[in-house]
C-alpha cells in the first residue's frame, strides 16, 4: 500500500512536473488509438497511426511486434515519454487482452495513476473490471475517458451509474457530451466553462474551443442547435445536483474518478484529458520497499525493473530492461549497485522510449521510465541503487492457468530452444518449468493466445519452428516451507515436481484434489498461486 502523505515535502521542480501513468481498458475500447493521440498532442509524432491501418495511414507507434501489427491488438506493454505543456509525461500502454494481464499487472506497479478507457456503447466490460481491481489494490488515482461518443452510445447518466455501481467509485463529470452518434457535436467542459467543438473533417486536428460564461451565455446558441442545447442545460444542472463535485484529494485517494467524454479517433476530448492529468494527476509517489519506503525527493538514485523486453530491434539481439526510477537524478554513465548480484553496473547507454523508437537518455529523474540494454543481467523485480540493499515489493508473478510441453521442430536445436525459453521466462512472457523427471520444458501461460505469440516470436527471433503439446497438468503452485519437508515431499511426488527459472520448487497439479491433498497431509507446507518477484 503506498503511503500517500498529504504533507509530503515539496519536490524539486523537474520531479514535480513528472506524470507517470498507464492506460487500461478492455480490448478494442480504443486504448492504443488514445495513446497515439497523446503522442500527437505532445508533439512526439506528426501524424497519428491507426491500429488497423489502411493505405497510407500510419501504423501505430506503440504496437511494435509483428503480431500486434497483423492482428490489430496490443500484446506487450510499451512505454513512451514526451512533453506536454509544462509537464513531462511517462505513459505506459498496456495490453487490453486478458491473456496478457500479467504484463499489465506488473506495469501498474511502476505508475502513479491510471487512465481507464471505456467504450461509450459497451460501458464497463469484464477486463476493465479486473484491471480496475488491481488499481484499487494499489490505491491508484484513476481518470476515466469514455471513448467513441461519435458512434451510437448509451445515455450519459447510464454510463456514469454503471461505473459507480460496478466499480464502487464516485464519478464526477469533467465534461458533458452534446449529442451522440451522428449528432455528436462536442462537449461542455464543466471544469473550465468552455465549449469544445469536434471537427469531423480532419482526424488529426485539435478541437475548436469557445470560452463561455455559464450555460446561459448566448454564444452557446450560435454553436449548438436549440434541442441539443435545451437537453445539455437540463442534464448539466441535474449532474451538478446528483453527482459529487471534483475533489482532488478524493481523486488522489482513489475514491473519486473524473470522467471526460470524447472520440480518440477524431482527436476529440484528448487534450482536455491530458490537461486533467497534468493539472490534477499525482506527482511521483513514495514506493514500497524493504527495509524502508523510497521517497521521490531522496537525493540518491533508486529504481526497479518492472519489464524486460527482448529483441525489440530484431537486427540486434538486445534485451531492454524497463526501469522505473523512484528517487534521485540519474545521469548517463552512472555506476549503480545491482542489488541481486551485489555487483556494480555502469549504465552507459540508457534510453528513453517513443514506443519502438528510442534515444539516448542523458539524464532522468524520479518518476521517469528508462530502458537499460543488457545481455541478461537484469530481470523483473531487480533493484538498482547507489549502494543501499533495497528490495522493491509488490511486483507479482502469477501461477499459469494453461500448461503445455514444447518441442523444437528440429531435435538438434534443443539447446537453442532452451536459450529462447530462458529468455522468455526472464522477460515474464511465460513461466518455464523443468520437471524433476524427464527432459524438455513445460511452458505455463495465463491465456491461449500467449502460446501463439511465443511460437511466432521463437520462429521470428530465433528461426526455430516449435510445437506445443498438451500435458496432464492443469496448474502450478509454488511450494514453500521448511527445507527438510520440501525435500521429503519432492521425493514422494517426483512426477509432479518441477523448478521454475529461478530454481524455486513448483508443484504441478492435475486436479483441485491434488492441492487439497497437500493442504490436508502436509500442514507445514504452503502452496501459493502468486510469487513476489524480489531480488
ZAMARGU-4260 file (C-alpha; in steps of 0.2 Angstrom, whole numbers, plus 5000, padded with zeros to 4 digits):
<rodrens>
0) 5000/5000/5000 | 5008/5017/4995 | 5010/5030/5009 | 5001/5045/5001 | 5007/5058/5013
5) 4997/5073/5011 | 5010/5084/5019 | 5024/5077/5009 | 5039/5089/5006 | 5040/5099/4990
10) 5049/5090/4976 | 5062/5098/4965 | 5054/5106/4950 | 5060/5093/4937 | 5052/5079/4948
15) 5036/5088/4952 | 5032/5090/4934 | 5033/5071/4930 | 5017/5062/4927 | 5019/5043/4926
20) 5003/5034/4921 | 4996/5018/4912 | 4981/5017/4901 | 4970/5002/4905 | 4954/4995/4896
25) 4945/4980/4889 | 4952/4975/4872 | 4945/4987/4857 | 4939/5001/4868 | 4952/5012/4859
30) 4966/5012/4871 | 4980/5012/4858 | 4972/5025/4847 | 4971/5036/4863 | 4990/5033/4866
35) 4993/5039/4848 | 4984/5055/4850 | 4993/5058/4866 | 5009/5057/4856 | 5002/5068/4843
40) 4997/5082/4856 | 5014/5080/4864 | 5022/5084/4848 | 5031/5067/4848 | 5024/5062/4831
45) 5017/5072/4816 | 5003/5060/4811 | 4994/5048/4822 | 4993/5029/4816 | 4979/5018/4817
50) 4978/5001/4824 | 4971/4993/4808 | 4979/5005/4796 | 4973/5006/4778 | 4983/5013/4763
55) 4994/5027/4768 | 4988/5028/4786 | 5002/5026/4798 | 5004/5011/4809 | 5003/5014/4827
60) 5019/5018/4836 | 5015/5009/4852 | 5012/4992/4844 | 5029/4986/4838 | 5028/4967/4837
65) 5024/4959/4820 | 5009/4950/4828 | 5002/4966/4835 | 5003/4974/4818 | 4995/4959/4810
70) 4981/4957/4822 | 4977/4975/4827 | 4979/4971/4846 | 4992/4976/4859 | 5001/4961/4867
75) 5015/4969/4876 | 5016/4984/4887 | 5026/4999/4879 | 5032/5015/4887 | 5033/5032/4879
80) 5040/5049/4886 | 5036/5066/4880 | 5032/5084/4885 | 5015/5092/4886 | 5013/5110/4892
85) 5023/5112/4907 | 5023/5093/4911 | 5034/5078/4907 | 5023/5063/4903 | 5029/5045/4905
90) 5015/5035/4898 | 5013/5016/4898 | 5001/5007/4885 | 4996/4990/4892 | 4989/4975/4883
95) 4970/4975/4884 | 4968/4957/4880 | 4966/4946/4896 | 4979/4933/4890 | 4992/4946/4894
100) 4985/4953/4910 | 5001/4948/4920 | 5011/4961/4910 | 4998/4974/4914 | 4998/4970/4932
105) 5017/4972/4933 | 5016/4988/4924 | 5004/4995/4936 | 5017/4993/4950 | 5028/5006/4940
110) 5015/5020/4938 | 5007/5033/4949 | 4990/5034/4941 | 4979/5026/4928 | 4968/5031/4914
115) 4953/5019/4912 | 4946/5019/4894 | 4928/5013/4892 | 4918/5011/4876 | 4903/5023/4876
120) 4891/5009/4869 | 4898/4995/4879 | 4901/5003/4896 | 4911/4993/4909 | 4917/4977/4902
125) 4925/4962/4911 | 4943/4965/4908 | 4941/4984/4914 | 4933/4977/4930 | 4948/4966/4933
130) 4961/4979/4930 | 4952/4992/4940 | 4953/4980/4955 | 4972/4979/4953 | 4972/4998/4953
135) 4961/4998/4968 | 4973/4987/4977 | 4987/4999/4974 | 4976/5014/4978 | 4980/5022/4961
140) 4971/5038/4956 | 4960/5034/4941 | 4955/5046/4927 | 4941/5039/4915 | 4939/5043/4897
145) 4923/5037/4889 | 4928/5034/4871 | 4918/5033/4854 | 4905/5046/4858 | 4904/5049/4839
150) 4896/5032/4837 | 4879/5027/4844 | 4882/5027/4863 | 4872/5024/4879 | 4864/5038/4889
155) 4877/5048/4899 | 4869/5045/4916 | 4868/5027/4912 | 4886/5026/4909 | 4891/5035/4925
160) 4878/5024/4935 | 4886/5009/4928 | 4904/5014/4933 | 4898/5019/4951 | 4889/5003/4954
165) 4901/4991/4946 | 4917/4998/4952 | 4911/5006/4968 | 4919/5023/4965 | 4912/5040/4964
170) 4911/5048/4947 | 4912/5067/4944 | 4909/5073/4926 | 4924/5084/4920 | 4915/5086/4903
175) 4897/5083/4897 | 4894/5077/4879 | 4882/5086/4867 | 4873/5074/4857 | 4879/5057/4852
180) 4882/5046/4837 | 4880/5056/4821 | 4873/5071/4831 | 4889/5072/4842 | 4895/5090/4842
185) 4907/5090/4856 | 4907/5093/4875 | 4904/5106/4888 | 4920/5107/4898 | 4912/5108/4916
190) 4929/5112/4925 | 4934/5127/4914 | 4917/5133/4907 | 4921/5130/4889 | 4913/5123/4874
195) 4923/5111/4864 | 4918/5108/4847 | 4923/5092/4837 | 4929/5093/4818 | 4925/5078/4808
200) 4935/5084/4793 | 4952/5080/4799 | 4955/5067/4812 | 4972/5074/4817 | 4966/5092/4821
205) 4964/5099/4838 | 4946/5103/4843 | 4939/5121/4842 | 4937/5129/4859 | 4925/5143/4864
210) 4926/5151/4881 | 4909/5154/4888 | 4901/5162/4904 | 4890/5149/4910 | 4876/5139/4902
215) 4865/5154/4899 | 4879/5163/4888 | 4870/5167/4871 | 4886/5162/4862 | 4881/5144/4866
220) 4866/5146/4854 | 4877/5151/4840 | 4886/5134/4840 | 4873/5122/4847 | 4855/5118/4839
225) 4841/5123/4851 | 4835/5105/4855 | 4853/5099/4860 | 4856/5115/4870 | 4840/5113/4880
230) 4845/5095/4883 | 4863/5100/4888 | 4857/5113/4900 | 4845/5101/4909 | 4857/5087/4910
235) 4872/5098/4917 | 4860/5105/4930 | 4855/5088/4935 | 4873/5081/4935 | 4878/5096/4946
240) 4864/5091/4959 | 4866/5072/4958 | 4884/5069/4956 | 4899/5075/4968 | 4909/5090/4963
245) 4928/5087/4958 | 4938/5085/4974 | 4957/5082/4971 | 4960/5074/4987 | 4946/5061/4984
250) 4954/5058/4967 | 4971/5056/4974 | 4965/5044/4987 | 4957/5033/4973 | 4939/5036/4979
255) 4933/5048/4965 | 4936/5047/4946 | 4934/5062/4935 | 4926/5057/4918 | 4929/5065/4901
260) 4919/5061/4885 | 4926/5061/4868 | 4932/5052/4852 | 4950/5047/4852 | 4950/5043/4833
265) 4944/5061/4830 | 4957/5068/4842 | 4942/5075/4852 | 4942/5076/4871 | 4960/5070/4871
270) 4968/5087/4875 | 4956/5090/4890 | 4960/5073/4897 | 4979/5077/4895 | 4977/5094/4904
275) 4967/5084/4918 | 4982/5073/4920 | 4994/5087/4921 | 4984/5098/4932 | 4976/5085/4944
280) 4987/5070/4942 | 4999/5064/4956 | 5017/5069/4956 | 5029/5054/4958 | 5025/5045/4974
285) 5033/5035/4988 | 5037/5017/4983 | 5035/5002/4994 | 5052/4993/4998 | 5061/4983/5011
290) 5068/4988/5023 | 5060/5005/5020 | 5050/5015/5008 | 5058/5026/4995 | 5053/5044/4993
295) 5055/5053/4976 | 5063/5068/4985 | 5078/5057/4990 | 5095/5063/4983 | 5102/5045/4979
300) 5096/5036/4963 | 5085/5020/4966 | 5074/5011/4954 | 5067/4994/4949 | 5064/4983/4934
305) 5046/4980/4930 | 5048/4973/4912 | 5060/4965/4901 | 5058/4965/4883 | 5069/4955/4871
310) 5073/4958/4853 | 5063/4975/4852 | 5076/4978/4837 | 5077/4961/4828 | 5093/4967/4820
315) 5102/4967/4837 | 5099/4953/4849 | 5096/4965/4863 | 5086/4964/4879 | 5080/4980/4886
320) 5075/4982/4905 | 5062/4995/4908 | 5066/5003/4924 | 5055/5015/4935 | 5066/5027/4944
325) 5059/5030/4961 | 5072/5043/4968 | 5086/5054/4963 | 5093/5062/4947 | 5101/5049/4936
330) 5114/5053/4923 | 5121/5043/4909 | 5137/5033/4913 | 5132/5032/4931 | 5138/5017/4941
335) 5124/5009/4950 | 5123/4994/4963 | 5114/4979/4956 | 5106/4973/4972 | 5103/4954/4967
340) 5120/4951/4961 | 5128/4963/4973 | 5139/4969/4958 | 5142/4987/4952 | 5134/4991/4934
345) 5139/5005/4923 | 5124/5012/4914 | 5132/5019/4898 | 5118/5018/4885 | 5101/5021/4894
350) 5087/5025/4883 | 5070/5035/4883 | 5056/5027/4873 | 5045/5033/4860 | 5037/5016/4858
355) 5049/5006/4847 | 5060/5021/4844 | 5072/5026/4857 | 5085/5039/4860 | 5100/5040/4872
360) 5094/5047/4889 | 5107/5059/4895 | 5098/5061/4912 | 5082/5055/4920 | 5073/5060/4936
365) 5062/5051/4949 | 5046/5046/4940 | 5054/5043/4923 | 5055/5026/4914 | 5071/5022/4906
370) 5077/5007/4896 | 5094/4999/4900 | 5100/4987/4886 | 5108/4972/4894 | 5113/4954/4890
375) 5103/4945/4903 | 5109/4953/4919 | 5093/4962/4923 | 5077/4953/4927 | 5060/4958/4933
380) 5060/4964/4951 | 5078/4969/4951 | 5083/4984/4961 | 5096/4997/4956 | 5103/5009/4969
385) 5118/5019/4973 | 5124/5007/4986 | 5109/5003/4998 | 5102/4985/4998 | 5084/4989/4994
390) 5071/4977/4988 | 5055/4984/4980 | 5040/4975/4985 | 5023/4971/4977 | 5029/4965/4959
395) 5018/4950/4956 | 5021/4933/4947 | 5005/4923/4944 | 5003/4904/4943 | 4999/4900/4925
400) 4982/4893/4920 | 4987/4883/4905 | 5002/4871/4904 | 5010/4863/4888 | 5026/4855/4884
405) 5036/4862/4870 | 5047/4853/4856 | 5058/4860/4843 | 5054/4855/4825 | 5072/4851/4823
410) 5078/4840/4838 | 5096/4845/4835 | 5091/4863/4840 | 5085/4858/4858 | 5099/4869/4866
415) 5094/4884/4856 | 5076/4882/4862 | 5082/4881/4880 | 5090/4898/4877 | 5075/4905/4869
420) 5063/4899/4883 | 5075/4905/4897 | 5074/4922/4889 | 5055/4922/4888 | 5055/4917/4907
425) 5066/4931/4912 | 5056/4943/4901 | 5040/4937/4911 | 5032/4932/4894 | 5029/4914/4901
430) 5033/4903/4915 | 5046/4889/4911 | 5046/4874/4922 | 5059/4860/4922 | 5051/4844/4928
435) 5061/4833/4940 | 5058/4818/4929 | 5060/4818/4910 | 5068/4830/4899 | 5061/4845/4890
440) 5052/4860/4897 | 5034/4864/4902 | 5028/4881/4897 | 5014/4889/4908 | 5004/4904/4902
445) 4988/4914/4908 | 4979/4913/4891 | 4980/4903/4875 | 4985/4917/4864 | 5001/4918/4873
450) 5006/4901/4866 | 5003/4908/4848 | 5013/4924/4852 | 5028/4913/4859 | 5028/4901/4844
455) 5028/4916/4832 | 5042/4925/4842 | 5053/4910/4844 | 5052/4907/4825 | 5054/4925/4820
460) 5068/4929/4833 | 5077/4913/4833 | 5072/4904/4817 | 5066/4889/4827 | 5049/4882/4822
465) 5041/4874/4838 | 5026/4865/4843 | 5016/4865/4859 | 5008/4849/4865 | 4995/4846/4879
470) 5002/4839/4896 | 4992/4830/4910 | 4994/4846/4921 | 4982/4860/4923 | 4990/4872/4935
475) 5006/4875/4945 | 5009/4881/4963 | 5024/4887/4971 | 5030/4877/4986 | 5037/4885/5002
480) 5040/4878/5020 | 5055/4870/5030 | 5068/4864/5018 | 5068/4846/5025 | 5049/4845/5022
485) 5050/4851/5004 | 5064/4838/5001 | 5054/4824/5008 | 5038/4830/4999 | 5048/4831/4982
490) 5055/4813/4984 | 5037/4806/4987 | 5030/4816/4972 | 5043/4816/4959 | 5031/4815/4945
495) 5023/4832/4950 | 5038/4842/4954 | 5047/4855/4944 | 5058/4870/4946 | 5055/4887/4939
500) 5068/4898/4930 | 5074/4905/4947 | 5076/4887/4954 | 5061/4888/4966 | 5051/4872/4969
505) 5035/4870/4960 | 5021/4858/4962 | 5012/4853/4946 | 4994/4848/4948 | 4981/4839/4938
510) 4965/4842/4949 | 4960/4853/4963 | 4961/4836/4973 | 4980/4837/4972 | 4980/4854/4980
515) 4968/4849/4994 | 4978/4833/4997 | 4994/4843/5000 | 4985/4855/5012 | 4977/4841/5022
520) 4993/4829/5023 | 5007/4842/5023 | 5002/4855/5036 | 5019/4863/5036 | 5020/4866/5018
525) 5012/4880/5009 | 5006/4881/4991 | 5004/4898/4983 | 4997/4904/4966 | 5007/4920/4966
530) 5025/4924/4970 | 5033/4941/4973 | 5047/4945/4962 | 5060/4950/4974 | 5079/4952/4971
</rodrens>
